[in-house]
Amino acid sequence: MEEGSLVEPLSVAVHACRRANVQIGQKVLILGAGPIGLVNMMTAKAMGASKVLMTDIVEKRLELAKQLGADYTLNVSGLKPEEAANKIVQLLGMSPDCAIECTGVTSSIETSIHAVKSSGTLVVVGMGSDRVDIPIIVAAAKELDIRGIFRYVNCYPTAIEMIASGKVDLKGLTKAHYKLEESQDAFNRFLKGDVIKIFIQCDETS
């Protein structure tokens, strides 16, 4: 039941990783270690990525990312985009083959453009402002493919198969459990920001 409740975000990740054309042995950068970023990391690993690096500004999220399988993490708080990109390349030992941007934050999109290898791919998943300033000359000079995602309904069967076969383990995302009558406590805890996903059990048999 818990994993079933996460089929929707996992479907987003399946579509994003397909759009990024994640291949066996590739190095993948994922920006944002929230729920969508974490399932993208798991999906990229399941699709054969050899190394996945995740960025965020919240250390607790990065710690969870490591626990769930991220090979490297980087706290980008206080770093300029180019500085963050340089650290990403240093940690991976090379520029990532592709980046999956899950925050929608302008500085994060800019970081990914500076970090990804020439002829690499950037997939924009996070939706923030409807207009962002990006280093378009850098993107053009590197011949980057910048792709968006929005519709992913046909990815549900694949997401379900990934869960059923054990290719991804989503249980680490739903460690907080509450009964229906404890819903207010659940929302209060979520607002504290110390959990990724909260599972509210609606009846005794679910």
N, C-alpha and C positions, 0 to 999 in steps of 0.2 A: 504493500500500500504506500509506504513512504517513497520508494523509488518510483512508483507509478505517478506520484504527484510531481515528479521532476522530469517527466517525459517532454513537456513543452520546452523548458530551457535547454534540455539536451538536444532537442530538434534544432534549435537555433544554432547550437554548436556544430551539429552535423552539417548544416547548410554553410556555415561560416568556413569550416575547414575544407569543405568541397570547393567553395569559391576561392579559397587561398591555395587550392591544389596541393595540400599537404602530401608529401611523398615520404617513403621509407628513407630514413637516414638524414632527413633534413633537420635544420635548426630553426625553431619557431619562437617568435617573440609574441607574448600576449600582454597587452597593457590593460591593467585593471584586474584586481583579484577578488572581485565580487562574485556573486553566483554565476553570472554568464561567463566571466573570465575563467573561473574554476572549471566549469564543464567544458569550455573550449580547450583548456589544458589537458583534461582527461581524454577528450576526443582526439586531439592531435597526437597524443601518445598512443592511443589505440590504433590510429591510422599509420603509425610507424615512425613518427618524429623521434630522432635520437636524443635531442636535447630541447627542452622547453624552458624559457626564461620568462618570469612574470614580474611585472612592475606594479607598484601601488604606493600610496602615501600612508597607509595604515599598517603598522608592523604586525598586529595580530592576524590580519588577513594574509600577510606574506608567510607567517609561521604556519598557518593552516595550509597554504598552497604547497609548502615543502612537505608537510605531512601527507598530503593527497597525491604527491608525485612530481611536483615541479623540480627540475634539476637545479635551477638557479632562481634567486629572487633578488630584486633590487628596490630599495626604498628611494623613490625619486623626489621626496619632499625636499624643497630648497634647491633642487638642481635645475639648471637651465636645460632646455631640450637637447642642445648639442652636447652638453656635459653628460646628460643621462645616456645619450646615444653612444658616446665614447665608452662609458662604463659597461654598457650592454655588450659592445663588441669585445671589450677586454675579457668579460666573464665567459662569453661563448667561444672566444678564440678566433672569431670571424664574424662578419656581418650575418644576421639571420637571413634565411631564404625568404621568409615571409613574416608578416606581422598581422595580428588580429587585434584591432583596437576596440576595447569594450567600455570605454569611459565616456566618450563624447566630448572630452575636454580638449580644448584647442592645443594646449602645450603637449598633451599626450599624442595627439595626431602628428604634431610637428616632430616630436621625438622619434616616432616610428618612421617618418620620412627620412630623417637623418640616419637612422640605424640600419634599415633594410638594405641588402646588397643591391647593386645595379642590376636592372632587369628583374628585380624581385616584385613581390605582390603585397599590397596593403589592403586588408579588408576592413571596412568601417562598419562596426556593429553598433557601438554606442551612439545614442542620439542626444546631443546637447543643444546648443544654439543652432538656429537654422542657417547661420552664416559664420564661417570661421576663416581666420587668416592663416594661410599655410605657405611654406617656402616653395612655391610652385616651380621656380627655376631649378631648385635642387631636384624636385620630383621629375621634371622633364629631362634634366641632364643625366639623371640616373636611369631614365626610361622605365620608371615604376608603373606598374599596373595598379590603379586605385579602384577598388570595387566596393559596392555597397551590398547589403542584404536587407530584405524586408519580409518576403513571403517564404515560408518554410514548411507548409502543410504536408508536402509529399515526403518529408524527412521523418515523420513519426514512425513508420514501420522500421526504418533503420535504427532509430533511437531505441525502440522497444527491443529489437534483436540484440543490440549492444548490451542492454541491461540484462536480458535473459541469458545471454551467453557468458556473462561475466567479464566482457571486454572493458566495461567501466563499472566502478563501484561508487555509487552515489551516497552510501550510508553516512559517510563522513560529513555530508552537508546538512543532515537533519538530526543533529544530536540533541536539540532542544524539543522536548515533547510536552504538550499541555492538553488537558481535557477541555471540552467545549466550554464548560462553565468557568474555566480559567483563562478565557480568551483575552480579557483585559490585561492580565499579568503577562500574557504572551506578547501583546502589543507593546507594553511598557518595556519589556526586556529588549524587544527588537529596536526600540528607539534608543536604547543605550549603545547599540552598535557592536555588541560583543558576540553576536551570532550571525551566521550567514542565512540560514533558512530555519523557520520554526514550523513544526508539524503539530497541527491541532486535530486531535482525535474526536470525531463527531459522535461516535457511539462505541459501545463496548466491543463490538465485533469487527470494527474497521482496523 
